[in-house]
Amino acid sequence: MVFQAYRLLHCHGISPENLAIVGQGYSSPDRVGLINPWHIVIRKAVMTAIAAAGVGVLIGLAIALFKGLHQDLPLILPAFGLLSGVCGGVIGAIFGMVGEGSTASVYRHHLRQGRYLLMMEGSEKLVRWGQEVLSYYSALSPH
């Protein structure tokens, strides 16, 4: 099916430079930029942990100054930063798994099962044209 779609798009003026077949014997997922799901999860976890740690330090500073705990700042700030960073990392990992990571995981699962993926890259106008061509012909074909 992916090979027919590739030929159909090519016949309708979409250059092979804008198309890639991903799968066994063709382009690898890494080559076309399909990121490993674990890399997404780790990146989201680290980014969220860093942001949350910064917010935690600011909250700790505000609480310490508000309560008059100036002498305890060396203990309060790292504690709030660490706790917030860990919580942020967990939340970021969950969002990474549920969001982009799950999408990439589904695509990679299908590729491991021997299926193929057709990827199209180009301007928004070109991609919309390709979607119109494929949707028109998929509506005509019997399922």
N, C-alpha and C positions, 0 to 999 in steps of 0.2 A: 504494500500500500504506500509506504513512504517513497518508494522508487517511482511510482506512478505520479505522486504529488510533485516530486522533484521535476520530472519530465513536463508535467502540466504547467508548473510555474515557469520553467525555462521556455516553453512554447509561448507563453504569454508575455515574454519580454523581460523576465527577471533573470539577471545574469548569474551564472554559476558562482561568481565571486561573492554573491550575496547569500548563497545557500550552502549548507553543510549537512551531510548525512553523518550522524553520529551512531556508532555501533561497531560490531565485530567486522574488521576488514576495511573500515572507513575511518573517519576522524575519531579520536579518543575524546572522552568527556573533558579531560584536562586541557586538551589542545584547543577546544572551542570555548573554554572559559566556564564550564559547568563545575562550580566549586564543590569540593568535598564537603558533605554536610557537617562533619566534625569540625572543619575549619571555620565554618559559619558559626557554630555553637560556641567554640572557643573565643572567636573574635567578639561576638556579642557579649559573652560573659566578662571578658577582660574590659571591654569598653564601658559596660554598665558598672562593673566593680570600681573602676577608677573614678567615674563620675559620682557614684554613691559614696565612695570614701571621702571625696572632696566635700560633698554635702554634709556628711557625718562630722567631719572636722569642724565645719562652720557651725553646725548645730551644737556640737560640744562646746565650742568657743562661746557661743551665745548663752548657753545654759550656765557655763562657768562664770562668765562675766555678770550675768543676771543674778546668780545666787551668791556672788562674791567669793568664789572659790579660786582666787588667783594663784594660790600656792599649789593647787592640785592640777593646774593646766598640763604639766608634763605627763600626768596619768590619764586625764580625761580625754585629751585630744587624740592620742593614739587608740584609746579604747573605742571611742565613737567612730573614728575612721576605720578601724579594723572591723568592727561589727557591721557598720554600714557597707563596707566593701564586700564582705562575705555575703550579706543579704543581696546586694546588688549583683554580685556574680551569679548567685543562684537564679535570681529573677531573669538576668540576661541570658543564661543558659536555657532556661525554660522558653523564653521568647525565641531564641535561636532555633530550638527544636521544633517549636510549633509553627514558626513563620517560614522564613526562607529555607531553613535546614530541612524541613519536612518536604517542601517542594523538590529540592535538589535530591533528596533521598528517594522520592517516588521515581523521578527520572532515572536515577542510577539503578534502582531496583529493576525497572523494565529493561534497561540496557544489559544488566547481568543475566536476564532471562532470555537474551538473544533477540530482543526487539530492537528497533531502530527509532531514531529521533531525527526529525527534519528541523533544522534551525535556519531562520532567516534573519539577516542583519542588513540594516540600511536606514534610510530616512523613514520618518513616520509615514509619509505618503507611499513609499515603496512597500512597507510592511502592511499597510491597510489594503493596498492593491492585491498583495498576495493573499491576505485573508479573504477578500471578496472573491477572488478566483477560486480558492479552495472551498469556501462556503457554498458558492454557486454550484460547483460540480459535485460536492458531497450531497447537496439537496436533490440533485438529479439522479444520483446513483441509488439503486435499491439496497436496502440494508438487510 
